[in-house]
Amino acid sequence: MRRKPLALALALAATAFVATWVAPASGATQEAAATAPAPLKWGPCPGANPPKQLQCGTLKVPLDYRDPEGRQIEIAVSRLPSQKPEQRRGALLTNPGGPGGSGLGYPLALGAGLPQQVLDTYDIIGMDPRGVGRSTPVTCDLTPTQLKRGAYPAYAHGPADVAREARYARGIAEQCAASDTAWMLPHTTTANTARDMDRIRAALGEPRISYLGASYGTQLGAAYAQMFPERGDRIVLDSALGPRGYDVTAFRLLARGMEDRFPDFAAYASAHPGYGLGTTPAEVESTYAALARRLDAEPLGNITGTLFRGLTLELLYSDAQLPELAKMWQTLKAGKPYPFEPTPDQENTAASRLHVLCADSRWPRHQLAYQLNVAVDRARYPKLGASTANITPCAFWPSEHREPPVRIGDRGPSNILLVQNERDPGTPLAGALKLRQALGQRARMVTADQGGHGVYPFGTNTCANEATTTFLTTGKRPARDLRCAAG
């Protein structure tokens, strides 16, 4: 999400609270998942100059797992092979986040950051989830103007702003429902992507598969561990959503993430007075509020107050982005436009994100619920709350043939490690703690005293990184939940 507002976690990397276990949705689903597909055939990856060390292939999977012999779609898969066959344990399936983010090139990015012993232990596997990129893609026919608006609803100052946003959100939902890929609407879900993951496992010839997922990838990993508990090996969930995944509550919680993380930037900006944003953290906070008000009243180029708030959140995802965030504020404070243009793949990113968010769970349908949420969150989390509590296209999403969400619980093998920053703007600690509680003795949690979105392997906290590497290479987790001091 920075210039590419829906996928900052990707760039930085390359860059139903119920404590009961439930089986897959039906006997047909279990049978389809258990039937081994043809082995993957590896070849060069797509692109003008594909990296030689990364291999790619495609896999056919059912559109609807209740009809395993029916319409098929393609899933694009990649592999960074272990160079030490004698040390290889198996395959490590990965996901960098989203929803809507491509993961096909992620193994190559991880290859630059993972310790050598992890690279020797596993073939690193990537994928474009269903609906995304090189897999069978979805569209909502979003226009450049719609994409330039950014990923967040308008910041609502009152009920009239919610009503205005509802008209816009309804229009987006209707575009998705009228698109050429509307047939994928009920099937582009986290549960079906987890089923696709098990098909990948089978096509790799692996009886069990390990997993490393970040951000939304934690929802995918938790769903896989719930639906296929005996087929997961070592599962790492980095920067976790709550047990209900990316639902309306998690979306509202982004405003809490902004509040948790903002002091880190305020300290940075005030320690660098050359930016002109303030010489104390309080002055930096006042600058934020003044810029947001000014841009609400009079946008600069296509930078509205809402987009300014959203870009600020997304540039808080990494300490490495804080200088860029300060420069953005400096530019806008001087009354100059800040360049912001969607990238060519942004339409698919935005469309596939909506497909998953809106199909995975039920969002409130009535404006009154959002008006109340906005009033609460504008007071509780003033920097962003009146945006993330506002109405989205999910309120108007088609609900036919919707599968119940995957319920995360504590039944199953004890083979999950959660790693989490204390001041994570994208998946706040408050949500991760709820997932930890829901998983019970299935999980251990490592918490790092640092800010930003994403811990492993690109973070700087040695304690958290070493604990994760130890688990992936030896299977040993901390005996109890671990808090890692800063550094």
N, C-alpha and C positions, 0 to 999 in steps of 0.2 A: 504494500500500500504506500508508497512514497510518491513518486511521479506515476507509478503504476499502482493505483490506490487500493487494489483488492489483494495484493500479493506481496506485501513488504517482507513477510517472514521468509518467503522464497528467496527474494533478492539478497537478504542478509545471510541466508544459509549458503547460497552459492555466492549466495549472499553474502431419567425417570427414576429419581432417588428412591429405589426400592432394593432392600438388601435380600433379594431372593434370586436364585438362578433360574433362568428359563431356557429351554431348549430352542433350537431353530424353529421357525414359524410353522413348519409342517413336515410330515413324513416325506412328501415329495421334495421339499427343500433339502432334507438330510441326504436323500438318495442322490439328488443331482450333485450335491457338493462332494459326495463320496465317490462318484464315478470319475475315474482318472481320465483327463483329457489327453490328447496327443502331446508328446514331448515338445517343448519349445525348440524352434530352429533359430539359431543365432546367426546374425549377419551384421553388416555395417549399420550404424545408426543413421537416421535421416538428417539431412542438412547439407550445406555446401561443403563444409570441411569437417566431417564427422571424426571425433577423436578415435584413434585406433584402439585404445585400451578399453573402450566402452562398446559392448555388443548389444544389439537390439533384436527383438522379435515381436510377433503378435500372437494373441490367443483369442479364440472364439469362446464366448460365454453366453448363456441365455439372457435375453432381455428380461424375462420374467422367470424366476426360478421355480414358480409354481407350474410352469410349462416348459420343462427343460429341453424338450425337443422342438420347441417353437422358434420364433424369430431369434437370431443370434446377432450379437454386436461384437466389435473388436476391442481388445484391450492391448495397448502398447506397453511392452515390458523391456527393461534394460538390465544389463549385468556388468559389473566390474569384478572379474574373476579373481579369486585368491591366487597369488603367485607361489604359494607354498602348499601344494596338494597334500603333503604329508601332515600339515598342521590344520588343514581345513576341517572345521566342525560341521558346517552346513551352510545355509543361506540366511542372510539378514535382509528381510524385506523392509523398505523404508518409505516414509512419507514426510514431506517437508511442511505440510500445512495447507490451509485453504479455508473452506472448500473452494474448489475452482483452480487450485494451483497445480501446474504440471510438475511431475516428479520424475520424468524420464531422464533428465540430466543430473538428478540429485546424487546418484552414486559417485559421479565424477567430482562434484563439489565436496562430498564427504571424503573422497580419496585424498583431498588436500588437507583435511583436518583430523581425520581419525588416526589414532596411534597405529603404528605398524602392526602390533600384535593383533589388533582387531581386523585389520585388512588381511592378515595372514589366516585368521580364524574363519572368515566368512567370504563367500561370494556376496557382494553387495548388490541388492536387487532394487530397481526403481520401477515405477509405473506411472502412466497417466491414468488416473481413475476414470471410470465410465463417465462420459460426457465431456471430457477434458482433452484438449490438444490433439495428439496423434491417436488417441482412442476415439471411438465413435463420438463426435462432438455434438453438443447442443447449442442452440442459439435462441435469443429472445429478440433478434433484429434490433438491438439497441443502436441508436444513432450516435454520431460523434458528440452531439450536444448533450445527450443523456449521459454518455460516459464521462464527459468533462465535469458533470455535476458531482462526481465522487461516489463513495460507497455508503454514505450515511444519509439518513433522512434529514430534512431541514431542521435547524434549531428552532424549537417552538417557544415563542414568548407567551402564548395563550391558546385557548381552544380554537380560535379561528385559524391559527397556523396548523393545527392538527387536521382540521377539515380541508384546508388547502393541500396539505401533503397527501391526504387520503385520495384526492382526485388524481394526483400524480401517480401514487402507488397502484391504484386500480388500473390505470393505463398501462403500466409496466407489466402487471400480471396478465392483462388481456393480450399484450403483445406476445408474451411467452406462450400463452395458450393457443394463439393463432399462428405460431411459427411452424416452419416445415419439420421441426423436431418435437412437436408437441406430443407425439406418441411416446416419447421418453419421459414425460413429466412424472408419472407415478413410479417410475422404476429407477430414477437417478437419486438413490438414497445411500446413506451410510451402511445400512444393513446389506444392501445388494453389493456395495463395494467390498464389504467384508467377505461376502460369498465369492466375489471375484478373486480376492486374495487367497482364499482356500483353493480355488481352481489353479492359481499360479503355483501354489505350494505343490499341488499334485502334478502339474506339468513339469515342475523341476525335479520330480521324483523324490521329494523329501517327505519322510513320514511326519516330521514336525518342522516348524519354521520359527526363527527368531525375528524380532521386530524392533525397529527404532522409529518412532513417530513423534513429531513435534507439533504443538499448537492443535489445529483441528485433527492432525494425525493421531493425537491422543484419543480422540473420540473413536476414530477408526480402530486403533489398537485395542481399546477397551471393548468395543463391540465384537471384534474378532475373538478376544479372550473369553467373552461371554458366550458367543455362539458356537465356538469350536474349542472348548477348554482343553481338550487332550491333544490338540494339534499345534499349540503354541509351545515354544521352547523357552527362550529368554526374551522377555518383553519389557522394553524401556519406553515409558511415556514421559516426554519432555515438554514441560510448560502446559499443564493439563487444564482442559475444560472440566466442568462439573459432571456429575453422573448422568445428567440429562442431555449432555452434549451442547451443541450450539443452538439453544432454543431462545425464546424471548427473554428469559432471565439472564442467560449468558450474554446476550446482546446488550442488555441494560448494564451488565456488570463491567462492560468496557469503560464506562464513566468512572467506576471505582478504580479501574486500572490507571486511568489518567491521573486521578488524585494520588494514588500510591506512588507513581513514578515521577510526577511533576517536580517535586522538591530536588531531585537529582539534577534536572536541567536548570532549575532556578539557581542552584549552587554553582553550576558550571558557568552560566551566563553572567552572574554577578562577580565571579572570579575573573572574568574576561571583559572588563568595562569598555574595551574598544568597540564592542558591538553596539553600545549605546542602549542597552535594554534595561539597565538598572545596576546599581552598585550593591544592592542587597537582595536577598531572595524575595522579600516583600515587594520591592520595586519591580522586579521581573514579573511577579504575579500581577501587579497592577498594569504593566505593559501588555500582558496577555489579554486582560479584560478590556483594556482600551482598544486594542487592535480588533478584537472580536466585535465589539460594539460598532466601531467605525466601518468594518467590512459588512456587517449586517445592514447598515444604512446605505453604504455605497461601495459595491464590490470594485476591486481593482482587476481589470481584465475579467477572467472567469473565476477569480479567487473571491468567493463569498465568505461570510462569517462561518457558515457551516463547513465549507471546504477547508478554511484555515484551521478550524478546530480539529477536523479529521486528519489533515496532514501533520499537525502538531503531534497528535497521538501516534501516528505511524512512524514519525521520525524519532520518537522516544523509544522505539523498539531496540535500538542499539546505541551504546556509548559512542561508537564510531560515527554515528549520524548526528550527534549533538552539534558539531560545528555547522553542518548544513542547516539544521533547524535554526540556529542562531542567525545564520545568513539570510534565511527566509524571512524571519521576523524583521531583521534589519532592513531588508529590501522593502517590505511592505510598510514599515514604519516611515520610511522615506517617501512613501507615496508612489513607489514604482511597482509595476506588475511583476509577479513571480511566475516564471515559465512552468506551465503544467499542461502536458499533453498526454492523452492515453496512448499506449503502445498498440501496434497492430493486432496483438492477440488479446487485447483487453475485452473485446465483446464476448468472446467465449469464456474468459475468466469470470466476467460479471454474470453471464447467463448461467454457467454451471454452478456458481456460488449460490445464486437464487434457487436453482433447482433443488439443491441439497438442503439448504436452510429451510425452505418452505415445505418440502415434502417430508422431512424427518420428524417434525413435531407440529402440533396444532398451535397456532398463534391466535390471540384474541381477534375476533371478527368485528367488534363494535368500537366506534370512535371513542366512546365514553371511557373505555378502559385505558386507552392511550392518553386521553386528556388527564385522567387521574395520575397515571404513571409519570407523565411529563411534569405535572405540578410537584409531585414528590421528588423526582430526581433533579429537577432544576434547583430545588433548595438543597438537596443532599449532596449533589455532585455538580456544582454550577458550571464547571469548565466544559462539560460535554453532555451532561445528563439529559437535557431537554432535546438533544438530538437522538441519542441512542434509545430513549424511551418513546420516541415518536413512531408513528405508524409506518409499516413497510409493505411491500407487495405481498408478503406472506399472509397478510390479513385477507387477501382476496384470491388466494391460491386455490386451484381446483382440488377438491378433497376426495374425488372418486377413487376407489380401489386403493385407498391409503393403508399401508401396513402399520401396525402399532410400533412405536419406537422400541429399540432394544433397551431392556431394563438391566442396569448394571448392579450386580450383587456380589456376595462374598463366597459363593460356592465355586470350587474349582481349585486347580493347582496353585501353590504359592510360588509364583514365578514372575511377578511384576515388580518393576522398580520405577517409582515416580521421581523425577528430578525437577526442581522448581526454583526460580528466583523469587525472592521475597517481594520485590517491587517490579512485577511484570505488568506492563500496560495492556497487553493483548489477552492474556489468560491470567487474571489476577489470582493471587494466593488464596483468596477466600473461596473461589470455585474449586481449586485443586485440593484444598483440605476436605471439601465435601466428597470428591471422588475418592480420596484416601479413606474416608470413613466408610463409604459404600463398599469398597473392596475388602475391608477388614483384613484378615490374616493372609489374604492373597498377595498383599503388597507391602513394600517398605517405601519410605519417602525420604529423599535427600533434599534439604532446603538450603539454598545458598544466599548469604547476605550480600546480594548485589541486585542491580536493576537491569531491565532489558528483557527482551522476549527471546527465549532460547538459552539453554544451558550448555548442551553437549553436542558436538565437541568444540564449538567455536568460542565458548565462554572462557573467562580467565580464572575461574575459581578452581584451583588445583584440587582441593578436597572433593568437590562435586565431580569433577572430571575423572579423578582416580577411582572413586567409588563406582562410577558408571563403567569405566573400562574393566575394572575387576569383575563386575557382574557379567559383562559380555564375554569375557575371556575365560572365566573360571566358574561362573554360575553362583558365586558367593555374593550375598547381599549383606548390608549391615545387619547386625543382630536385632537392632531396633531402629526406629526412625532417627535420622541424623541431621543435625543442623551444622552447616559449614560456615565458619566465620568468614568475613570479607578477606579476599586475597587469593 
